[in-house]
Amino acid sequence: MTDQETQQQDVINKVYEYAAALMVKEKKSAYETKQALIAKGLDNEIATIVVDNLEKKIHDAKKERANKDMLYGGLWFIGGSVVTAVTYGAASGGGSYVVAWGAILFGAIQFIKGLVNSGS
């Protein structure tokens, strides 16, 4: 890369960092972020491209997080259910067993959280 190309890439990175900070940290809407970029000197078309790209990245990151929540929530729920079923089966002739309600409840909540967030 030439020095000019490196400088251009640095400027592009700074624009995206600024816009991302507005949208994520300051919870600005896409419209507000676009207007802030225009106020900083970007033309309307470039500001729209930056905001659209960031909205897609943010959506993809939320979707990935929701999928992880569903996966790990499901694993906790199944694991807790298996522990409960195995210890219950072992105690069927008498004795005590473990109800892994914490793992079951935590898993169910995490799974439902992921399911709800996957639709947004």
Short mmCIF file of the C-alpha atoms (twelve columns), coordinates in Angstrom:
data_MODEL
# 
_entry.id   MODEL 
# 
loop_
_atom_site.group_PDB 
_atom_site.id 
_atom_site.type_symbol 
_atom_site.label_atom_id 
_atom_site.label_alt_id 
_atom_site.label_comp_id 
_atom_site.label_asym_id 
_atom_site.label_seq_id 
_atom_site.Cartn_x 
_atom_site.Cartn_y 
_atom_site.Cartn_z 
_atom_site.pdbx_PDB_model_num 
ATOM 1   C CA . MET A 1   0.000   0.000   0.000  1 
ATOM 2   C CA . THR A 2   1.182   3.488   -0.769 1 
ATOM 3   C CA . ASP A 3   1.162   6.258   1.800  1 
ATOM 4   C CA . GLN A 4   -1.855  7.832   0.140  1 
ATOM 5   C CA . GLU A 5   -3.794  4.551   0.213  1 
ATOM 6   C CA . THR A 6   -2.861  4.057   3.866  1 
ATOM 7   C CA . GLN A 7   -4.067  7.557   4.710  1 
ATOM 8   C CA . GLN A 8   -7.332  6.994   2.849  1 
ATOM 9   C CA . GLN A 9   -7.906  3.740   4.713  1 
ATOM 10  C CA . ASP A 10  -7.196  5.499   8.028  1 
ATOM 11  C CA . VAL A 11  -9.801  8.147   7.208  1 
ATOM 12  C CA . ILE A 12  -12.355 5.469   6.269  1 
ATOM 13  C CA . ASN A 13  -11.639 3.596   9.511  1 
ATOM 14  C CA . LYS A 14  -12.083 6.775   11.568 1 
ATOM 15  C CA . VAL A 15  -15.419 7.526   9.868  1 
ATOM 16  C CA . TYR A 16  -16.684 4.022   10.639 1 
ATOM 17  C CA . GLU A 17  -15.391 4.177   14.234 1 
ATOM 18  C CA . TYR A 18  -17.138 7.512   14.770 1 
ATOM 19  C CA . ALA A 19  -20.403 6.272   13.270 1 
ATOM 20  C CA . ALA A 20  -20.231 3.002   15.227 1 
ATOM 21  C CA . ALA A 21  -19.668 4.912   18.461 1 
ATOM 22  C CA . LEU A 22  -22.744 7.008   17.752 1 
ATOM 23  C CA . MET A 23  -24.933 4.018   16.946 1 
ATOM 24  C CA . VAL A 24  -23.706 1.582   19.594 1 
ATOM 25  C CA . LYS A 25  -22.419 3.598   22.536 1 
ATOM 26  C CA . GLU A 26  -24.620 6.680   22.230 1 
ATOM 27  C CA . LYS A 27  -27.639 4.716   20.916 1 
ATOM 28  C CA . LYS A 28  -28.235 7.171   18.071 1 
ATOM 29  C CA . SER A 29  -30.638 6.148   15.337 1 
ATOM 30  C CA . ALA A 30  -29.506 5.548   11.778 1 
ATOM 31  C CA . TYR A 31  -31.010 8.892   10.785 1 
ATOM 32  C CA . GLU A 32  -29.236 10.766  13.597 1 
ATOM 33  C CA . THR A 33  -25.943 9.072   12.757 1 
ATOM 34  C CA . LYS A 34  -26.307 9.904   9.076  1 
ATOM 35  C CA . GLN A 35  -27.029 13.547  9.916  1 
ATOM 36  C CA . ALA A 36  -23.984 13.693  12.212 1 
ATOM 37  C CA . LEU A 37  -21.782 12.336  9.409  1 
ATOM 38  C CA . ILE A 38  -23.168 14.892  6.978  1 
ATOM 39  C CA . ALA A 39  -22.516 17.622  9.547  1 
ATOM 40  C CA . LYS A 40  -18.880 16.435  9.691  1 
ATOM 41  C CA . GLY A 41  -18.527 16.946  5.943  1 
ATOM 42  C CA . LEU A 42  -19.516 13.645  4.311  1 
ATOM 43  C CA . ASP A 43  -21.911 13.834  1.402  1 
ATOM 44  C CA . ASN A 44  -25.329 12.234  1.697  1 
ATOM 45  C CA . GLU A 45  -24.497 9.177   -0.455 1 
ATOM 46  C CA . ILE A 46  -21.349 8.255   1.487  1 
ATOM 47  C CA . ALA A 47  -23.081 8.812   4.843  1 
ATOM 48  C CA . THR A 48  -25.906 6.518   3.714  1 
ATOM 49  C CA . ILE A 49  -23.448 3.800   2.680  1 
ATOM 50  C CA . VAL A 50  -21.600 3.988   6.012  1 
ATOM 51  C CA . VAL A 51  -24.808 3.838   8.067  1 
ATOM 52  C CA . ASP A 52  -26.271 1.004   5.970  1 
ATOM 53  C CA . ASN A 53  -23.051 -1.030  6.312  1 
ATOM 54  C CA . LEU A 54  -22.989 -0.483  10.079 1 
ATOM 55  C CA . GLU A 55  -26.654 -1.403  10.462 1 
ATOM 56  C CA . LYS A 56  -25.981 -4.690  8.675  1 
ATOM 57  C CA . LYS A 57  -22.903 -5.409  10.856 1 
ATOM 58  C CA . ILE A 58  -24.826 -4.622  14.050 1 
ATOM 59  C CA . HIS A 59  -27.751 -6.807  12.950 1 
ATOM 60  C CA . ASP A 60  -25.401 -9.682  12.067 1 
ATOM 61  C CA . ALA A 61  -23.627 -9.406  15.444 1 
ATOM 62  C CA . LYS A 62  -26.956 -9.465  17.316 1 
ATOM 63  C CA . LYS A 63  -28.106 -12.465 15.283 1 
ATOM 64  C CA . GLU A 64  -24.862 -14.324 16.027 1 
ATOM 65  C CA . ARG A 65  -25.222 -13.567 19.750 1 
ATOM 66  C CA . ALA A 66  -28.833 -14.789 19.715 1 
ATOM 67  C CA . ASN A 67  -27.788 -18.036 18.031 1 
ATOM 68  C CA . LYS A 68  -25.099 -18.602 20.685 1 
ATOM 69  C CA . ASP A 69  -27.625 -17.948 23.449 1 
ATOM 70  C CA . MET A 70  -29.979 -20.526 21.940 1 
ATOM 71  C CA . LEU A 71  -27.185 -23.087 21.550 1 
ATOM 72  C CA . TYR A 72  -25.770 -22.731 25.059 1 
ATOM 73  C CA . GLY A 73  -29.224 -22.384 26.621 1 
ATOM 74  C CA . GLY A 74  -30.291 -25.599 24.929 1 
ATOM 75  C CA . LEU A 75  -27.159 -27.376 26.119 1 
ATOM 76  C CA . TRP A 76  -27.693 -26.257 29.736 1 
ATOM 77  C CA . PHE A 77  -31.350 -27.296 29.592 1 
ATOM 78  C CA . ILE A 78  -30.583 -30.721 28.114 1 
ATOM 79  C CA . GLY A 79  -27.660 -31.268 30.488 1 
ATOM 80  C CA . GLY A 80  -29.781 -30.442 33.528 1 
ATOM 81  C CA . SER A 81  -32.579 -32.658 32.272 1 
ATOM 82  C CA . VAL A 82  -30.199 -35.575 31.644 1 
ATOM 83  C CA . VAL A 83  -28.670 -35.274 35.132 1 
ATOM 84  C CA . THR A 84  -32.153 -35.221 36.622 1 
ATOM 85  C CA . ALA A 85  -33.346 -38.215 34.574 1 
ATOM 86  C CA . VAL A 86  -30.214 -40.307 35.228 1 
ATOM 87  C CA . THR A 87  -30.206 -39.712 38.990 1 
ATOM 88  C CA . TYR A 88  -33.970 -40.276 39.156 1 
ATOM 89  C CA . GLY A 89  -33.584 -43.567 37.295 1 
ATOM 90  C CA . ALA A 90  -30.753 -44.639 39.597 1 
ATOM 91  C CA . ALA A 91  -32.903 -43.858 42.652 1 
ATOM 92  C CA . SER A 92  -36.029 -45.613 41.359 1 
ATOM 93  C CA . GLY A 93  -35.585 -48.478 43.804 1 
ATOM 94  C CA . GLY A 94  -35.331 -46.006 46.666 1 
ATOM 95  C CA . GLY A 95  -32.924 -43.306 47.583 1 
ATOM 96  C CA . SER A 96  -32.385 -39.742 46.605 1 
ATOM 97  C CA . TYR A 97  -31.894 -38.065 43.274 1 
ATOM 98  C CA . VAL A 98  -30.840 -34.675 41.970 1 
ATOM 99  C CA . VAL A 99  -33.185 -32.271 40.264 1 
ATOM 100 C CA . ALA A 100 -30.829 -29.965 38.383 1 
ATOM 101 C CA . TRP A 101 -33.403 -27.197 38.354 1 
ATOM 102 C CA . GLY A 102 -30.789 -24.439 38.214 1 
ATOM 103 C CA . ALA A 103 -29.300 -25.711 34.963 1 
ATOM 104 C CA . ILE A 104 -32.748 -26.410 33.515 1 
ATOM 105 C CA . LEU A 105 -34.099 -22.974 34.422 1 
ATOM 106 C CA . PHE A 106 -30.947 -21.105 33.358 1 
ATOM 107 C CA . GLY A 107 -30.884 -22.988 30.063 1 
ATOM 108 C CA . ALA A 108 -34.541 -22.330 29.352 1 
ATOM 109 C CA . ILE A 109 -34.187 -18.613 30.094 1 
ATOM 110 C CA . GLN A 110 -31.043 -18.280 27.977 1 
ATOM 111 C CA . PHE A 111 -32.631 -20.210 25.102 1 
ATOM 112 C CA . ILE A 112 -35.792 -18.075 25.177 1 
ATOM 113 C CA . LYS A 113 -33.691 -14.893 25.346 1 
ATOM 114 C CA . GLY A 114 -31.813 -16.023 22.245 1 
ATOM 115 C CA . LEU A 115 -35.027 -16.991 20.490 1 
ATOM 116 C CA . VAL A 116 -36.607 -13.599 21.180 1 
ATOM 117 C CA . ASN A 117 -33.459 -11.724 20.088 1 
ATOM 118 C CA . SER A 118 -33.084 -13.763 16.905 1 
ATOM 119 C CA . GLY A 119 -36.238 -12.187 15.532 1 
ATOM 120 C CA . SER A 120 -35.033 -8.610  15.972 1 
# 
